[in-house]
C-alpha cells in the first residue's frame, strides 16, 4: 500500500543534518512494514531488530551507550556488519527498552552518518513513565507519526490512481462519475477504517465478516496492551473508558462525562487512565471553545471535551454498527452514521498538514448551538460543520457565522463541492471524501 509518509522518510534520508528518526503510531498501523519497505527500496542493506522478539538486544543497551560498540555487537548478533551510509538500522518496539531510546542521542552526536530509525507503538506512555536515570533524547531525534490509512491512501490502495490524480485541490467542477466513485469508496472506508490488515482483507474479497474478525482482533490486542503496559491498578479504568467511548458519543450531549463511565466516578478517579489512552494515541480529545480566539490552544476549555477513536473502522466495530446501514437512509441509523462521519472528519483533519492538527476543538455556546470542529490555519479560525448525508442545513454554523463572521466556514457532507458567499463571509461545501485534498491555508 502506498503510504504518504514514505515521502517524508525520503526527505529524512537526504538531510545533511539528519538525526535518528522515531516513527510513532498506534499498534498495527503499518510502522514496521513501512520501515522495512523503505529499507529494501532505498538502502543496500537493512538491519532489523525487534525488542519484543529478541531478548539479547536489552543486554547490548545495558552497557555504555557508545554507538560504535552498539553497532558492532548488533552486527555480531545478525552475523553481518552495519555500515554507515549503506545500512538502515531499524530498532522496532523501542518503547520496551528506554535505554535504547536514550542511545539515540549518542547516535545523533557521534555517528550521524548512520541512518537509524526506531519504531514504537506506546512511546507517549513510555516517555511519561521513564525513570529519572533514563532520559528521552530531546532535540536529538526527528519524530514522525504514522496514522492508520487516511481516505486518500485508501483510494490509492483500491488501485484508483487515475481517480486520485484527477482531483485537484480546490477543484469545484468534478465529473459526476468521479464524485459517485468517491462516495462509494467513502462508504466502504467506514466499514474497514484505515488499519492496513482490515483494508487488505477488504481488497482481497470485500468480505465484511473477514474485516470484522480482523478489527475484533485489533481491539483485543489493544486491550491486552492495557494489561501488559499500563499500571496494574489502571487496567479496570482503562477498560471502562475504552469500551464506553461509543456510548458516550451516542448521547445527545457528547461531552465526555466520567460518571457515565462508572457511577459516582469523578475526574480525579479516571483522568490518569484517560491520559494513558491519549498518550498511547488510541483516542483523540476535542476540547470546547466558547470564544474562538487565536491561538485555539490557549482558549480551549480543558475540562469540557469529547473523545473520539483514532480509527473510524474500530469505532464502527466497537459500536456493533452493521455495515449495510452505511448504505441506507433509515432514520433509526441516522444518528450513528453522523457519529461515524464526525470521527472520520477528525481523523482526516489529523493527517491534513494545511492547519494546526495538534489542536482541534469544537464550539458550543450555552445550549443554543454547537459546531462540530474548529481548526486554526495561520491567523484563520475555520468552523467545520459535519453532515453524514446530503442534507446540509446547518443551524449551528449559521449561528456561529452570525456571531463571529469568519472569513471562511466549511460544511462537509455528501453534497457535491461548491462555494457561496454572503455578507458574513464564504461558505465552502466540501464533500467528506475530498477533505484530504482541502488546503485550509488557501481558504
N, C-alpha and C positions, 0 to 999 in steps of 0.2 A: 504494500500500500504506500502511496506517495504521501509523505509527511512534510508539511510546510517547514517544520523545524530543521529539516535537512539543510536548507539554505543557510540557516544560522550556524549550523555545525561547520559548513564550508567556510563561512566568514571567520569563525573562530580559528580554524586550521591555518588560515592565511595571515593572521595578525602577526605583526612583528613584536608586539608587546604582549603576546599571548600568556594567559595564566591557565592553570588547571581548570577544567570545566566540571561543574556539578550539574548533572541532568536530574531534576527532581520531578515528581509527579506521583499520582496515586498508583497503587499496585495494579498491574495488568493493563496499563495504558499504552504499552509498547516501547518503554525505555530501552530494555535490553536489545530487542530486535533492531531498533533504530541505530544504536551504537555499534552493534556487530555489523550491520549492513554498511554503515559509514566506514568502518574499518576495512571491510572487504573491498569496497569500491574505491577508497581514496588513499590507502596505505599499502606498502609492500607486505606488512605483517601486522597481525592483531594479537596482542597478549591479553587474554580474557581471564579474569579471576573473580570468583563469586564467594563472598564471605559467608553466605548461607550454606554453601556446599563444601567448602574446603577449610577444614579446621586448622591446617598448618599455617594459613595466612596470618592468623592472630599472633603467632609467635614471632613472625618477621617484624611486626609493627610494635611489639612489646619492648624491643631494644631501643637503641638510639634511632633517631629519625633521619639519618643520613641517606639522601636519595640514591647515591651510588651503591651503597651497601644493599639497600632495599631492592633495587632493580637487579643486582647481581643474584640475590637469593631468590627473587621471583623467577629469574631466568633458569636457575638450577631446578626450581620446582616444576617448570614447564619443559625443561630439557632443551631450551633454545634461548639465546641471548636476546635481550631487549635493547634495541639500538635507537638512540635519539635521531629524529629525522626520518626514520624508516618505520618505526613501530608505533602503533597506537596502543597505549596501556589503558585497559578498562578495569576499573575496580567497582564491581557490582554489589548491590546491597550494602553499601559502605556505612549505612546507619548502624550496622551491627558492630562496627569497630571504630569507636570515636578516635582512637589513636591514629587510625588511617586518615580520618578527616583532618586531624592536626598536621599530619605529614604533608598534606597538600601545600601548606605554607612553605615548606622547605624545598619542595619541587619547584615552586614559583621562584624562590630566591636563588637556588643553587643548581637547578637543572631545567631551566626554562626551554631548552631545545627539545625536550621530550614532550610529546603530546600525551597528556594524562586526562582521561575522562572518567569521572565517577558517577554512579547512578544510585539513587536511593528512593524508597517509597514512603518513608516516615521520617524524613530529615527534619521537618519542622518540630516534630515531637522529640527527636534525638537531641537537637540543638538546645531545646528548652530544658532538657534533663541532664545535659552534660555536666560532669563534676568539675569542681574548681581547678583540679590539676590537669584537666584536658580542655584545650581551647579550640574554638572554631576559627578557621583561618580568615578572619575578617579582612577584606581588602586585598586578599591574595588569590581569590578564585573568581571565576565568572560563573554565574548561576543562570541556568536556562530551565524553564518549566515546560514540561510536555503534558498536554491535556489529552483526554480522550479525543478521538477524531471529531473535528467540528463538521458542519454541514458541507463546507467546501471540499474537505478531504473525503467525505462520504460520497459526494458526486464523482470525484476522481476515482475512488475505489470501485464504483459501479461501471467504470470504463467510459464515462461520459466526458471525455477530454474535449471533444468538439463543442459540446454544450457548455462546458465550463469556460472555454476560451472565447465563446461568442458573447459572454457577458462583460460589459464594460462598466466600470464604476460610474454611477450617475446616469446610466442609460435608462430612459423612460419609455422608449418605444420598442420593447422586445416583442417578437412574434408570439402569437398565441400558442404555437406548438412548443416553444421554449418554456413559457410560463406553465403550461399544462404538465410538461415533463418534470419540471422542478417541483411543482406542487405534489405530484405523485411520489417523488423521491423524498420530499419532506415528511409525508405521512409514514413512509417506510422507515425513515430515520427515527421517528418517535417510537417505533417498535424496537429497533435494535439499540438506539443510542450510539455512542462512539467508542465503546470498548472494542478493540481490534478483534478479539475472539468472537464476539457476538456478530460483528459485521461480516467476518469471514464465513461464519455459519450461514448467514442470510444469503451471501453471494453464492454459496455452494448450492443451495437448494430452495431458498425462500421458505424455509420450514420454520414457522413461528415456534413450534414446540422445541425444536433444537436450540433456537435462540434463547428461549425461556430457561432451558436447562443450564445453558452457559451463564446467563445472568444470575440464576439461583446459586450457582457455584461461586461466582464472584462475590455475591453478597455474603455467602457463608465464609469465604476466605477472609473477607474484611472483619467479620465477627470473630473469627479465630485470631486475627491480629490484635483485637481488643484484649484477648486473654494473654497473648504472647508478649505484647509490648507495653500495655498500659499497667499502671499500678493496680495491684490486686483489688484494693478497695474501690477503685473507679469502675471496674468492669460492669457491675449491675447498672450503674448510672449511664455509662456509655451505651449499653444495650437498650435501655429505656428511651434515651434520646433518639438514637439511630432509628429504632423501629417506630417511634412516634412521629417522625417528621411528616409522612404522608397525611396523617390525621390532623396535624397542626395546619398544614396547607389547605386542607379541605374545609376548615372552619370559615365562616363568613368574614370574621376578623382574623386575618392570617398572622397576626402578631404572635411571636413565639412566647408562650406562657409556661413557665416552669411547673406551675401547679397542675397543668393539663398533662404533663408527663408523669407526675407522681402526686397524688393527693396530699396537699399540705406542704409540698416542697417549695422552698424559696430559692432565689437566685444563688445565694451563697452555698446552697446544698449541691447544686448541679453545675455551677459555672466552670469548675475545673474540668469536668468531663466534656462540657461543650467546647472548651478551649482545646482539649486534646483532639477532638474531631476536626476542628478548624485547622489546627496545626498539621494534621495528617492530610489536609486537602480534600477530605471526603465530603465536606459541606461548605457552603458559602453563606455568609451573613450579610444581609442587606439592611442597612440601618435607615431609620426615619430622618427626614429633613422637613422641618416646618417652614424655615426661611431659607430659600435657595440662594445662599451667598457663596462666594468663592473665598477659599477653597472648600469644597464639599466636606473634606475630611475634618475640618475644624468645626463645622456646624452640625455634624451628624449627631443624632441623639442615641448614644451607645446603649442605653437601657431599653430601647424600643426597636425591635428588629424582627425580620423574618429569616427563616432558614430554608435554603434550597439544597438539592443534591448536586454533586459535581457532574452527574451524567443523567440525562433525561430518560434513557432506557432503563437505568436502575430504578428511577422513580416510578416509571410505569409498572415495572415488575413488582416492586415492593408494595405498590398500591393494589396489585392484582387487577389492574385495569385491562380488560380484554382488547386485544389488538384490533379486532373487527370494529370496535366502537370508534376507532380513529377515522373510519371511512364513512360514518353516517352523520346525521344531524339531529339525532334524538335529543329531546330536552333532558332526559334523565342522565345523559352522559356529558352534557354541555359544560357543566362546572369543572369536571375533572379534565376535560380537553383544554379548558382555559388554564388550569394549573400547569399542565404539561407544556403548553405554549409559553407560559411565563418562564418556566425552568429552562426551556430551550433558548429563549431570548437571552437569559442571563449567561448561559454557557457560551453563546455566540459572542456576547459582549466581552467575556473574559479573554477570548482569543483575538479580538479585533484591536489592533495596535494603534488605531487612529484616535484614541481617547485614553483617559487615565483609568485603566481597568482595575487598578488597586482599590478604587473607591466607587462602588455602585450603590446608590441609595434609592429610596422611594419617597414620595411626597404625600403627606397626609395633613389636612387642615381640619382639626376637630373631627366631627362626624359628617362633614359636608362633602368632601371629595378626596380621592386618592389616585395618584398617578403611579403606575407600576414601577418605573425606573427613572432615575435622574443620573446622567453622566456628565463629566466635565471634560471638555476638549479645549485646551488653552484657556482663554477667558470666556468661553461659552459654557453655559449650563443648558443641556438639552433634555427636555422631558420626553419620555417614551411611553406611549400607551399601547398595550398588547391586547389583541383580539384573536381568538383562535379560529374564527371563521371569516365570512365576508361581510358581516355586519360591522361597520366601522364607526358607529355612533359612539362618541367618547365624551360623555358629560363632564367627567373629572378633568380631562385635558382642556375642555372649554373653560372650566372654572379657573384652572391654573393659568391659561393664557390671558384670560380677562384680568387676572390679578397681577401677573408679572410681565406680560407681553414679551416673552422670549423671542429672540431673533429667529429661532428655528425650533419647531416641535416635530416629533415623529410619531406617526401611527403605523403600527406594523400588524398585518393581518394576512388574509389570503386574497385580498383585493390586488389588482394589478397596480404597478407603480404610477404615481402621479404627484405633481407639485401644485399647490394652490397657495394663494396669498390673500390676506385681508389687512385691516388696519392694525391688527395685533402682531403680525409677522407672517412667516412662511410655515406651511404645514407640508411635510414630506410624508407621503404614504409609501412605505417600503414593505414589500411582501416579506413574510417571515423567512422564506427561502433565499432572500437576497441580502439579508443583514450582513453576511460575511463580506459582501462587496461594498458596503456603505463606508464612505470616507467622512467621518464626523468632523475632521479638520476643515473640510471644504464647505460645510453647511452654513 
